[in-house]
Amino acid sequence: MKGNTENPLALKSLNHISIVCRSVEESIDFYKNILGFVPVRRPGSFDFNGAWLFSYGIGIHLLQSEDPEKLPKKSEINPKDNHISFQCESMDAVEKKLKDMEIEWVRQRVEEGGIYVDQLFFHDPDGFMIEICNCDNLPVVPLAGEMPRSCSRHNIQMMQSQHQHIHV
């Protein structure tokens, strides 16, 4: 494939994720009141039930299932399942809020080179996994000279420092 191999499709950012729901109304309530998303206008030309929400620079598109009873029911929280992850300011505050809201969660801790990342996993009303983490603690370290397109200010500073050491 010819062209820019670093960004062959000239992508700019993540736009949205879509989630098929048993009840769009229940899912709106969850994403609005638990995760802080805001409902936004959805094109009127759609001929099926759904909703669009937006926050944190991304959209969540909720799609009403045509056969809600056939959607798999997930009860076990498995951190290795498909999920979307959000960074937070305080893991303790998130854990307290989840407890207050009686939302079941699983907590994990990952360690890499003395740096610790805490993760909380829980389900939305349809069993889609949500992760809340302090992942910005963990540097984004490119493999074999690759450069990520976006990361936290801490990671950019660390990579610039590493890059300067390489070319000295």
WONOR-V489687 format. One record per residue. N is the residue number from 1. RES is the residue in one small letter. SS is DSSP state (~ for helix, > for strand, _ for the rest). PHI is phi in degrees with one decimal (NA if undefined). PSI is psi in degrees with one decimal (* if undefined). Layout:
BEGIN
n: [N & N]
res: [RES & RES]
ss: [SS & SS]
phi: [PHI & PHI]
psi: [PSI & PSI]
END
This chain:
BEGIN
n: [1 & 2 & 3 & 4 & 5 & 6 & 7 & 8 & 9 & 10 & 11 & 12 & 13 & 14 & 15 & 16 & 17 & 18 & 19 & 20 & 21 & 22 & 23 & 24 & 25 & 26 & 27 & 28 & 29 & 30 & 31 & 32 & 33 & 34 & 35 & 36 & 37 & 38 & 39 & 40 & 41 & 42 & 43 & 44 & 45 & 46 & 47 & 48 & 49 & 50 & 51 & 52 & 53 & 54 & 55 & 56 & 57 & 58 & 59 & 60 & 61 & 62 & 63 & 64 & 65 & 66 & 67 & 68 & 69 & 70 & 71 & 72 & 73 & 74 & 75 & 76 & 77 & 78 & 79 & 80 & 81 & 82 & 83 & 84 & 85 & 86 & 87 & 88 & 89 & 90 & 91 & 92 & 93 & 94 & 95 & 96 & 97 & 98 & 99 & 100 & 101 & 102 & 103 & 104 & 105 & 106 & 107 & 108 & 109 & 110 & 111 & 112 & 113 & 114 & 115 & 116 & 117 & 118 & 119 & 120 & 121 & 122 & 123 & 124 & 125 & 126 & 127 & 128 & 129 & 130 & 131 & 132 & 133 & 134 & 135 & 136 & 137 & 138 & 139 & 140 & 141 & 142 & 143 & 144 & 145 & 146 & 147 & 148 & 149 & 150 & 151 & 152 & 153 & 154 & 155 & 156 & 157 & 158 & 159 & 160 & 161 & 162 & 163 & 164 & 165 & 166 & 167 & 168]
res: [m & k & g & n & t & e & n & p & l & a & l & k & s & l & n & h & i & s & i & v & c & r & s & v & e & e & s & i & d & f & y & k & n & i & l & g & f & v & p & v & r & r & p & g & s & f & d & f & n & g & a & w & l & f & s & y & g & i & g & i & h & l & l & q & s & e & d & p & e & k & l & p & k & k & s & e & i & n & p & k & d & n & h & i & s & f & q & c & e & s & m & d & a & v & e & k & k & l & k & d & m & e & i & e & w & v & r & q & r & v & e & e & g & g & i & y & v & d & q & l & f & f & h & d & p & d & g & f & m & i & e & i & c & n & c & d & n & l & p & v & v & p & l & a & g & e & m & p & r & s & c & s & r & h & n & i & q & m & m & q & s & q & h & q & h & i & h & v]
ss: [_ & _ & _ & _ & _ & _ & _ & _ & _ & _ & _ & _ & _ & _ & _ & > & > & > & > & > & > & _ & _ & ~ & ~ & ~ & ~ & ~ & ~ & ~ & ~ & ~ & ~ & _ & _ & _ & _ & > & > & > & _ & _ & _ & _ & _ & _ & _ & _ & _ & > & > & > & > & > & > & _ & _ & > & > & > & > & > & > & > & _ & _ & _ & ~ & ~ & ~ & _ & _ & _ & _ & _ & _ & _ & _ & _ & _ & _ & _ & > & > & > & > & > & _ & _ & _ & ~ & ~ & ~ & ~ & ~ & ~ & ~ & ~ & ~ & ~ & _ & _ & _ & _ & _ & > & > & > & > & > & > & > & _ & _ & > & > & > & > & > & > & > & > & > & _ & _ & _ & _ & _ & > & > & > & > & > & _ & ~ & ~ & ~ & _ & _ & _ & _ & _ & _ & _ & _ & _ & _ & _ & _ & _ & _ & _ & ~ & ~ & ~ & ~ & ~ & ~ & ~ & ~ & ~ & ~ & ~ & ~ & ~ & ~ & _ & _]
phi: [NA & -85.9 & 106.8 & -75.1 & -75.3 & -74.7 & -148.7 & -60.0 & -100.9 & 53.9 & -72.9 & -112.0 & -170.2 & -74.6 & -97.9 & -160.1 & -119.8 & -114.7 & -131.2 & -82.3 & -119.4 & -70.4 & -141.0 & -58.5 & -62.3 & -62.4 & -68.8 & -58.3 & -56.7 & -62.1 & -68.1 & -77.6 & -88.7 & -97.1 & -103.9 & 81.7 & -78.5 & -115.2 & -62.9 & -127.7 & -60.5 & -115.3 & -52.6 & -71.6 & -77.1 & -66.3 & -106.2 & -143.0 & -72.7 & -176.9 & -154.1 & -114.8 & -129.5 & -146.2 & -177.3 & 54.8 & 82.4 & -135.0 & -105.9 & -122.3 & -104.8 & -97.0 & -121.0 & -69.1 & -66.0 & -73.5 & -139.6 & -56.1 & -70.3 & -86.3 & -67.3 & -63.5 & -97.8 & -109.1 & -114.7 & -76.1 & -87.8 & -116.1 & -56.6 & -90.7 & -85.6 & -54.9 & -161.3 & -117.0 & -119.4 & -122.8 & -83.7 & -131.2 & -85.8 & -143.1 & -63.3 & -62.7 & -65.0 & -64.4 & -60.6 & -64.0 & -61.7 & -61.7 & -63.0 & -60.2 & -86.9 & 57.0 & -97.1 & -74.5 & -144.5 & -123.2 & -108.6 & -134.6 & -131.8 & -113.8 & -124.9 & -143.2 & 57.2 & 84.6 & -101.0 & -111.4 & -122.7 & -99.6 & -135.0 & -118.9 & -117.8 & -154.9 & -103.2 & -80.9 & -59.3 & -103.9 & 88.0 & -74.0 & -79.8 & -116.7 & -117.4 & -117.1 & -146.0 & -113.0 & -63.0 & -68.3 & -67.9 & -91.8 & -63.9 & -89.0 & -109.1 & -63.1 & -90.1 & 44.9 & 80.2 & -68.5 & -121.2 & -65.8 & -85.5 & -156.6 & -166.1 & -66.7 & -56.7 & -59.3 & -67.2 & -63.2 & -61.8 & -63.4 & -68.0 & -62.8 & -62.8 & -63.1 & -62.4 & -64.7 & -66.4 & -68.2 & -94.8 & -80.9]
psi: [124.1 & 164.7 & -160.4 & 105.9 & -19.3 & -29.0 & 69.8 & -28.1 & 7.0 & 46.1 & 150.0 & -41.6 & 170.0 & 131.7 & -54.8 & 165.7 & 152.8 & 139.1 & 126.1 & 130.2 & 151.0 & -41.3 & 111.4 & -39.2 & -45.3 & -40.4 & -38.5 & -47.1 & -46.5 & -54.1 & -29.2 & -52.4 & -22.1 & -45.8 & -6.6 & 20.5 & 155.3 & 129.2 & 137.6 & 163.7 & 136.0 & 138.5 & 132.6 & -10.8 & -11.3 & 135.3 & 29.6 & 156.4 & 137.5 & -178.6 & 151.5 & 137.6 & 157.6 & 141.0 & 164.1 & 26.1 & 4.4 & 159.0 & 152.7 & 122.9 & 119.0 & 130.5 & 125.5 & 126.9 & 140.9 & -23.6 & 78.1 & -30.9 & -20.3 & -8.9 & 135.1 & 141.5 & 121.9 & 126.5 & -35.3 & 130.3 & 110.0 & 104.7 & -15.6 & 6.7 & 167.6 & 139.0 & 166.0 & 142.1 & 138.8 & 137.2 & 149.3 & 170.8 & -35.0 & 112.0 & -38.3 & -41.1 & -41.2 & -45.5 & -41.0 & -44.5 & -44.3 & -40.6 & -46.4 & -36.1 & 1.8 & 41.4 & 127.0 & 136.4 & 165.5 & 135.5 & 139.2 & 158.3 & 132.0 & 140.3 & 135.0 & 111.9 & 37.6 & 0.1 & 133.5 & 137.6 & 126.3 & 143.0 & 138.6 & 129.7 & 136.3 & 169.1 & 150.2 & -179.9 & -19.8 & 8.3 & 5.2 & 132.9 & 135.3 & 135.2 & 136.0 & 131.9 & 171.4 & 48.2 & -18.9 & -8.1 & -28.7 & 120.6 & 145.9 & 109.4 & 111.8 & 148.1 & 136.2 & 50.7 & -0.3 & 150.2 & 120.5 & 153.5 & -21.5 & 137.9 & 179.7 & 159.8 & -39.5 & -45.1 & -38.9 & -45.6 & -42.5 & -43.4 & -37.6 & -40.2 & -45.6 & -41.5 & -40.8 & -38.7 & -34.3 & -38.7 & 9.1 & *]
END
